[in-house]
């Protein structure tokens, strides 16, 4: 696995971690959960863009 692929996989892992935070926080802190959701979308979009750039 090249460093290029490793960065994209890391971004996908970060997106998954953030989505888990959204799921956990949704009932108690909706604003914080929404912020985490936006960050998760950015991380996932960055991973897709990173994969497509090769």
N, CA, C and O atoms as a Tinker XYZ file with bonds, in Angstrom:
   216  protein
     1  N      0.860000   -1.173000    0.000000    73     2
     2  CA     0.000000    0.000000    0.000000    64     1     3
     3  C      0.901000    1.229000    0.000000    63     2     4     5
     4  O      1.786000    1.366000    0.845000    81     3
     5  N      0.668000    2.107000   -0.946000    73     3     6
     6  CA     1.492000    3.302000   -1.058000    64     5     7
     7  C      1.043000    4.355000   -0.036000    63     6     8     9
     8  O     -0.025000    4.254000    0.568000    81     7
     9  N      1.888000    5.353000    0.129000    73     7    10
    10  CA     1.571000    6.424000    1.062000    64     9    11
    11  C      0.324000    7.183000    0.599000    63    10    12    13
    12  O     -0.457000    7.663000    1.420000    81    11
    13  N      0.148000    7.285000   -0.709000    73    11    14
    14  CA    -1.027000    7.965000   -1.268000    64    13    15
    15  C     -2.315000    7.261000   -0.825000    63    14    16    17
    16  O     -3.275000    7.912000   -0.411000    81    15
    17  N     -2.327000    5.945000   -0.916000    73    15    18
    18  CA    -3.503000    5.174000   -0.507000    64    17    19
    19  C     -3.684000    5.201000    0.998000    63    18    20    21
    20  O     -4.813000    5.216000    1.487000    81    19
    21  N     -2.586000    5.206000    1.735000    73    19    22
    22  CA    -2.645000    5.208000    3.191000    64    21    23
    23  C     -3.313000    6.483000    3.710000    63    22    24    25
    24  O     -4.080000    6.438000    4.672000    81    23
    25  N     -3.025000    7.601000    3.080000    73    23    26
    26  CA    -3.652000    8.865000    3.490000    64    25    27
    27  C     -5.158000    8.809000    3.240000    63    26    28    29
    28  O     -5.936000    9.245000    4.089000    81    27
    29  N     -5.575000    8.288000    2.108000    73    27    30
    30  CA    -7.005000    8.197000    1.794000    64    29    31
    31  C     -7.712000    7.250000    2.761000    63    30    32    33
    32  O     -8.823000    7.541000    3.206000    81    31
    33  N     -7.091000    6.133000    3.087000    73    31    34
    34  CA    -7.689000    5.199000    4.040000    64    33    35
    35  C     -7.770000    5.840000    5.423000    63    34    36    37
    36  O     -8.744000    5.636000    6.147000    81    35
    37  N     -6.757000    6.610000    5.789000    73    35    38
    38  CA    -6.789000    7.326000    7.062000    64    37    39
    39  C     -7.919000    8.332000    7.127000    63    38    40    41
    40  O     -8.564000    8.478000    8.166000    81    39
    41  N     -8.167000    9.029000    6.023000    73    39    42
    42  CA    -9.284000    9.976000    5.983000    64    41    43
    43  C    -10.624000    9.257000    6.099000    63    42    44    45
    44  O    -11.542000    9.749000    6.755000    81    43
    45  N    -10.737000    8.097000    5.465000    73    43    46
    46  CA   -11.976000    7.319000    5.603000    64    45    47
    47  C    -12.167000    6.828000    7.031000    63    46    48    49
    48  O    -13.288000    6.818000    7.541000    81    47
    49  N    -11.081000    6.421000    7.678000    73    47    50
    50  CA   -11.163000    5.991000    9.075000    64    49    51
    51  C    -11.577000    7.162000    9.967000    63    50    52    53
    52  O    -12.388000    6.997000   10.878000    81    51
    53  N    -11.023000    8.331000    9.703000    73    51    54
    54  CA   -11.403000    9.517000   10.470000    64    53    55
    55  C    -12.883000    9.832000   10.275000    63    54    56    57
    56  O    -13.572000   10.185000   11.232000    81    55
    57  N    -13.374000    9.709000    9.048000    73    55    58
    58  CA   -14.794000    9.955000    8.775000    64    57    59
    59  C    -15.664000    8.974000    9.555000    63    58    60    61
    60  O    -16.690000    9.359000   10.117000    81    59
    61  N    -15.257000    7.718000    9.590000    73    59    62
    62  CA   -16.018000    6.725000   10.360000    64    61    63
    63  C    -16.020000    7.028000   11.841000    63    62    64    65
    64  O    -17.047000    6.882000   12.505000    81    63
    65  N    -14.886000    7.447000   12.366000    73    63    66
    66  CA   -14.786000    7.820000   13.769000    64    65    67
    67  C    -15.705000    9.000000   14.082000    63    66    68    69
    68  O    -16.386000    9.010000   15.107000    81    67
    69  N    -15.720000    9.983000   13.201000    73    67    70
    70  CA   -16.577000   11.155000   13.404000    64    69    71
    71  C    -18.057000   10.798000   13.305000    63    70    72    73
    72  O    -18.879000   11.347000   14.039000    81    71
    73  N    -18.399000    9.885000   12.405000    73    71    74
    74  CA   -19.797000    9.447000   12.294000    64    73    75
    75  C    -20.235000    8.738000   13.574000    63    74    76    77
    76  O    -21.379000    8.872000   14.009000    81    75
    77  N    -19.321000    7.991000   14.166000    73    75    78
    78  CA   -19.619000    7.374000   15.459000    64    77    79
    79  C    -19.887000    8.424000   16.526000    63    78    80    81
    80  O    -20.759000    8.244000   17.376000    81    79
    81  N    -19.141000    9.516000   16.484000    73    79    82
    82  CA   -19.392000   10.617000   17.412000    64    81    83
    83  C    -20.741000   11.263000   17.185000    63    82    84    85
    84  O    -21.428000   11.633000   18.137000    81    83
    85  N    -21.121000   11.399000   15.925000    73    83    86
    86  CA   -22.449000   11.947000   15.611000    64    85    87
    87  C    -23.531000   11.057000   16.197000    63    86    88    89
    88  O    -24.470000   11.550000   16.823000    81    87
    89  N    -23.409000    9.766000   16.004000    73    87    90
    90  CA   -24.403000    8.816000   16.505000    64    89    91
    91  C    -24.496000    8.880000   18.035000    63    90    92    93
    92  O    -25.587000    8.814000   18.601000    81    91
    93  N    -23.354000    9.008000   18.685000    73    91    94
    94  CA   -23.330000    9.028000   20.149000    64    93    95
    95  C    -23.901000   10.332000   20.703000    63    94    96    97
    96  O    -24.608000   10.312000   21.710000    81    95
    97  N    -23.609000   11.451000   20.071000    73    95    98
    98  CA   -23.977000   12.754000   20.617000    64    97    99
    99  C    -25.353000   13.244000   20.188000    63    98   100   101
   100  O    -25.840000   14.234000   20.734000    81    99
   101  N    -25.985000   12.591000   19.239000    73    99   102
   102  CA   -27.196000   13.144000   18.633000    64   101   103
   103  C    -28.297000   13.440000   19.643000    63   102   104   105
   104  O    -28.954000   14.475000   19.529000    81   103
   105  N    -28.522000   12.579000   20.620000    73   103   106
   106  CA   -29.628000   12.778000   21.562000    64   105   107
   107  C    -29.334000   13.867000   22.588000    63   106   108   109
   108  O    -30.267000   14.469000   23.120000    81   107
   109  N    -28.076000   14.132000   22.877000    73   107   110
   110  CA   -27.750000   15.082000   23.942000    64   109   111
   111  C    -27.271000   16.437000   23.435000    63   110   112   113
   112  O    -27.580000   17.462000   24.043000    81   111
   113  N    -26.532000   16.464000   22.344000    73   111   114
   114  CA   -25.953000   17.722000   21.864000    64   113   115
   115  C    -26.051000   17.766000   20.346000    63   114   116   117
   116  O    -25.110000   17.404000   19.639000    81   115
   117  N    -27.190000   18.210000   19.861000    73   115   118
   118  CA   -27.440000   18.174000   18.423000    64   117   119
   119  C    -26.532000   19.124000   17.639000    63   118   120   121
   120  O    -26.143000   18.805000   16.515000    81   119
   121  N    -26.190000   20.267000   18.199000    73   119   122
   122  CA   -25.327000   21.215000   17.473000    64   121   123
   123  C    -23.929000   20.635000   17.311000    63   122   124   125
   124  O    -23.352000   20.690000   16.225000    81   123
   125  N    -23.385000   20.080000   18.389000    73   123   126
   126  CA   -22.062000   19.461000   18.315000    64   125   127
   127  C    -22.083000   18.267000   17.362000    63   126   128   129
   128  O    -21.123000   18.040000   16.626000    81   127
   129  N    -23.175000   17.508000   17.376000    73   127   130
   130  CA   -23.302000   16.370000   16.472000    64   129   131
   131  C    -23.349000   16.839000   15.022000    63   130   132   133
   132  O    -22.779000   16.194000   14.142000    81   131
   133  N    -24.018000   17.946000   14.772000    73   131   134
   134  CA   -24.081000   18.483000   13.410000    64   133   135
   135  C    -22.697000   18.933000   12.943000    63   134   136   137
   136  O    -22.330000   18.720000   11.788000    81   135
   137  N    -21.938000   19.550000   13.833000    73   135   138
   138  CA   -20.572000   19.961000   13.490000    64   137   139
   139  C    -19.725000   18.733000   13.166000    63   138   140   141
   140  O    -18.979000   18.733000   12.187000    81   139
   141  N    -19.838000   17.698000   13.980000    73   139   142
   142  CA   -19.101000   16.462000   13.703000    64   141   143
   143  C    -19.540000   15.848000   12.380000    63   142   144   145
   144  O    -18.721000   15.295000   11.647000    81   143
   145  N    -20.831000   15.945000   12.073000    73   143   146
   146  CA   -21.328000   15.428000   10.798000    64   145   147
   147  C    -20.728000   16.148000    9.615000    63   146   148   149
   148  O    -20.362000   15.525000    8.619000    81   147
   149  N    -20.627000   17.457000    9.722000    73   147   150
   150  CA   -20.011000   18.242000    8.646000    64   149   151
   151  C    -18.540000   17.853000    8.490000    63   150   152   153
   152  O    -18.054000   17.692000    7.371000    81   151
   153  N    -17.839000   17.703000    9.603000    73   151   154
   154  CA   -16.433000   17.295000    9.544000    64   153   155
   155  C    -16.288000   15.899000    8.945000    63   154   156   157
   156  O    -15.341000   15.636000    8.205000    81   155
   157  N    -17.222000   15.008000    9.262000    73   155   158
   158  CA   -17.186000   13.664000    8.683000    64   157   159
   159  C    -17.390000   13.715000    7.178000    63   158   160   161
   160  O    -16.718000   13.002000    6.433000    81   159
   161  N    -18.310000   14.551000    6.728000    73   159   162
   162  CA   -18.522000   14.696000    5.286000    64   161   163
   163  C    -17.291000   15.266000    4.594000    63   162   164   165
   164  O    -16.938000   14.838000    3.495000    81   163
   165  N    -16.640000   16.228000    5.233000    73   163   166
   166  CA   -15.415000   16.794000    4.654000    64   165   167
   167  C    -14.307000   15.749000    4.574000    63   166   168   169
   168  O    -13.588000   15.679000    3.577000    81   167
   169  N    -14.168000   14.938000    5.620000    73   167   170
   170  CA   -13.131000   13.902000    5.612000    64   169   171
   171  C    -13.421000   12.855000    4.542000    63   170   172   173
   172  O    -12.514000   12.429000    3.828000    81   171
   173  N    -14.679000   12.441000    4.430000    73   171   174
   174  CA   -15.039000   11.450000    3.413000    64   173   175
   175  C    -14.856000   12.031000    2.006000    63   174   176   177
   176  O    -14.356000   11.350000    1.111000    81   175
   177  N    -15.258000   13.277000    1.818000    73   175   178
   178  CA   -15.065000   13.923000    0.525000    64   177   179
   179  C    -13.593000   14.086000    0.188000    63   178   180   181
   180  O    -13.195000   13.935000   -0.967000    81   179
   181  N    -12.788000   14.393000    1.192000    73   179   182
   182  CA   -11.350000   14.492000    0.976000    64   181   183
   183  C    -10.739000   13.159000    0.587000    63   182   184   185
   184  O     -9.848000   13.099000   -0.260000    81   183
   185  N    -11.218000   12.093000    1.207000    73   183   186
   186  CA   -10.713000   10.755000    0.868000    64   185   187
   187  C    -11.077000   10.388000   -0.564000    63   186   188   189
   188  O    -10.251000    9.842000   -1.296000    81   187
   189  N    -12.291000   10.682000   -0.960000    73   187   190
   190  CA   -12.709000   10.385000   -2.334000    64   189   191
   191  C    -11.894000   11.216000   -3.327000    63   190   192   193
   192  O    -11.442000   10.702000   -4.351000    81   191
   193  N    -11.712000   12.485000   -3.023000    73   191   194
   194  CA   -10.915000   13.337000   -3.900000    64   193   195
   195  C     -9.468000   12.849000   -3.963000    63   194   196   197
   196  O     -8.838000   12.906000   -5.019000    81   195
   197  N     -8.942000   12.370000   -2.840000    73   195   198
   198  CA    -7.573000   11.869000   -2.802000    64   197   199
   199  C     -7.440000   10.623000   -3.665000    63   198   200   201
   200  O     -6.465000   10.471000   -4.400000    81   199
   201  N     -8.434000    9.720000   -3.574000    73   199   202
   202  CA    -8.411000    8.516000   -4.422000    64   201   203
   203  C     -8.522000    8.875000   -5.897000    63   202   204   205
   204  O     -7.857000    8.260000   -6.731000    81   203
   205  N     -9.348000    9.855000   -6.233000    73   203   206
   206  CA    -9.575000   10.211000   -7.622000    64   205   207
   207  C     -8.388000   10.967000   -8.243000    63   206   208   209
   208  O     -8.277000   11.036000   -9.467000    81   207
   209  N     -7.521000   11.522000   -7.426000    73   207   210
   210  CA    -6.445000   12.354000   -7.947000    64   209   211
   211  C     -5.299000   11.533000   -8.541000    63   210   212   213
   212  O     -4.367000   12.107000   -9.105000    81   211
   213  N     -5.348000   10.210000   -8.427000    73   211   214
   214  CA    -4.268000    9.397000   -9.011000    64   213   215
   215  C     -4.512000    9.087000  -10.450000    63   214   216
   216  O     -3.699000    8.414000  -11.083000    81   215
